[in-house]
């Protein structure tokens, strides 16, 4: 097992390496990819309702024989689901056939993000989402969110690599205990 982990600001830990299943179609191909990742030692799987493959991710988790508490699952609230984030998470849990999500992210900083963040805070209190965070947020989006949030996002998942090195965003997140996930 690959066991390098990062501490989150809520006391939980996230595996440093994870398999993202964007663009892997639902079905055997996705299940095989997740099972291969597990066989290689990965314990973090990143999906999203928008990807349309949560069923396959859940099937692979069950088929793996790995205890649920050893697998870290991230999924995301899609843009069209901000009217009812609770129902969206219930749909993801139903598709994954899981009782909880390890990390639930707002996929994009849509205009309804502040109202949705309050809903994610409640979902965290209910232990349906153990950690909550955001994806694709800039310094401006985070500043607006933090001004009204009770909970600091555990993660900001963004594109980040040598050709898109977002130093200002990295420094901003580090100063507030937000893990930048690339």
N, C-alpha and C positions, 0 to 999 in steps of 0.2 A: 504494500500500500504506500502511496505517496503521502507523506504525513506532514509536509510543511504547511503551517497555518498562520493566519493573521488574526490578531485580536480585534474584535469589533467594539465600538463604544458602549454597547449594551451588555458586555461581558461574555458574549458568545464568540466562537471562533469559526472562521471560514477557511476552507482549504485553499491554498494559494493557486493550485492548478485545477481547472475545471473544464469540462466538455460543454461547449455551446452547441446547441442543436438547430440553430437557425439554418434554414434552407434544406434540412433533411426531412424528406416527406414522411408523413405518418405511415406507419406500417413496419414491415420487416426490416427495411433499411435502417430506420431510426432505432428500432430495438437492438439490432446487431451492433450499431455504432455505440450505443450506451453500454451494452454488455462487453464489448471490446475495451471500452474505457475502464470499466470496472475491473476487467481481467488485467489491465495494465497498471492498476493501482489507483486510478482516479476515484474520488469519493464526492465530487461536486459536479452536479449536472445543472446547466442553465437552459431553461426553456422559457416560453411565453405563450399566453393564450393566442396571440397573433400568429405564432409559428404553426399552429394547427397540429402539433404532434405530442401534446401532453398525454394522450392515451398511450402512445408507444413508450414514452419515458416511464410512465407508471408501470406498464407491463414489464419493462426491462428491470425496473427496481424489484418487482415481485419475483421475477424469474431468477434474479441474481443470487438469491439466498443470503444476501448481506443484510444484517439487521438494519432496520429503518434508521435507528439513531446514529448509525455510522455513515449515512448518506446525507449530504447537504443538497437540498433542492431549492433552486431559485426559479421563480416565475414572475410574470409582470402583468400589470394592469394596462390593457390596451386603451388607446385614445377614445374609442367609441363607448367604453364601459365606465366612464367617469360619472355617469348619472347614478350608478349604483355599484360602487366598488365591492360592497359586501357580497352582492349576488355574483359579481364577476369572480371573486375568490372562491365562493362556493362552487361555481362551475369548474374552475381549475381543480379544486380538490376532488370533485366528482370524477373528472376525466382522469386525473392522476391516481385516483382511488387511495388518497392519503388523508390522514386526519389533520395534518398541519403542513405549512410551508416553512422552510427554514428562513428564506429571505423573499419578501414580496416587494417589488419595485414599481414605482410609477414609471412607465415606459418612456414617456416624453413629457416635457413641461407644457402641457396644454393649458388653456386659460382656467380650467376648473381645478387645477392642481392643488390649490390651498384647501378647498372643500374635500377633495379626495384624500389629501394628507391626513386630515382629521379622522376620516373613516379608517385609514390604515392604522392610525394610532389606536383606535378602538379595537381593530382586529388583532393588533399586537397584545393589547390588554386581555383579550379573550383567548390568547395563545393559539389562534388560528394561523397567525404569521409570527414566528418567533423573533424575527428581526425585520425591519422595514427600511427601505431606502428609495433612491431615485436613479434614473438613468437618463443620460443625455442632458443633464442640467449644467448650466453655465454658472459663473460666479453671481451674476445678476439674479438668476432663478433661485439659487440657494440663499442669497441674501434676503429675498422676498419671503421665501419659505421659513427661514429661521426667525424672522421677525414675528411670525404668528404661530410657530410650532411649539408644542410642548416637548416633543421628542426630536433630537438631532438625528438626521438620517445616518444609518450605520454605514451605508455605501452610496457612492455615486459611480455608476457604471457608465464609462464613456470610452470613445475611441481615443487611445493614447499609445503612441509608439514613437520611434525615433523621427519619423517624418511628420508627426503631429504631436509634438511635445508641448503640452499645455501647462507651462510652468506656473502661471498665475493661478490656474484652477487647482493644481497640485498643492501649492502653498496654502491657498485658502482652505482647502479641505483638511490638510494636515493640521493647521492651526485650530480646527474645530473638532478634530477627532473623527473625521469622515474618511473612511477607506476609499481610495480611488481604485476601482476595479476596471481593468482594461480587457 
